[in-house]
Amino acid sequence: MSRIGKKPVSVPAGVTANVSGQLVKVKGAKGELSFVVPEEVSVALENGAIAVQPRSQTKRARALWGTSRARINNLVVGTTAGFEKKLEINGVGYKAAVAGKVLKLSLGYSHDIDYEIPAGVTITTPKPTEIVVVGIDKQVVGQTAAEIRDYRGPEPYKGKGVKYAGEFIFRKEGKKK
């Protein structure tokens, strides 16, 4: 039994949820999102909450049960509060700036990196060494933050690079002479 899947997703006031077949649409103050639930899982809107149940007791159906419930919950949270990922840049001369729909990154390469900001995501740079990724779709926000981090991930000796805020980087000791 899935502990997460058993809990129904409550739909708060100000949020409209619509279930038609396997399609779940949620509309809130920040926007509208939808999710197609896999066929192994049934979904129903009852008593102001969205309930998810597996159609059979196969391993795949039970796995998708909790996953589908979590994805539907992310729709509700995204349309009400939204999601945010913060990134920190460490290193001499490493910086970021937003210019229109492009994030310009200076990460120690011979050229600046121009990252095209995807639709549905807002990127701000409160300081040149901080990047804040905000959006309503959790998957898109996380993917955008991961792509920015991949340009220069943190290295273990000096800690230079792009890392998530609060991320612990295991530091290595240098060679002894």
Secondary structure, DSSP 4 states (H G I P E B T S, - for coil): --HHHHS-EE--TT-EEEEETTEEEEE-SS-EEEEE--TTEEEEEETTEEEEEESS--HHHHHHHHHHHHHHHHHHHHHHT-EEEEEEEESTT-EEEEETTEEEEE-SSSS-EEEEPPTTEEEE-SSTTEEEEEES-HHHHHHHHHHHHHHSPPPTTT--EEEETT---PPPPPPP-
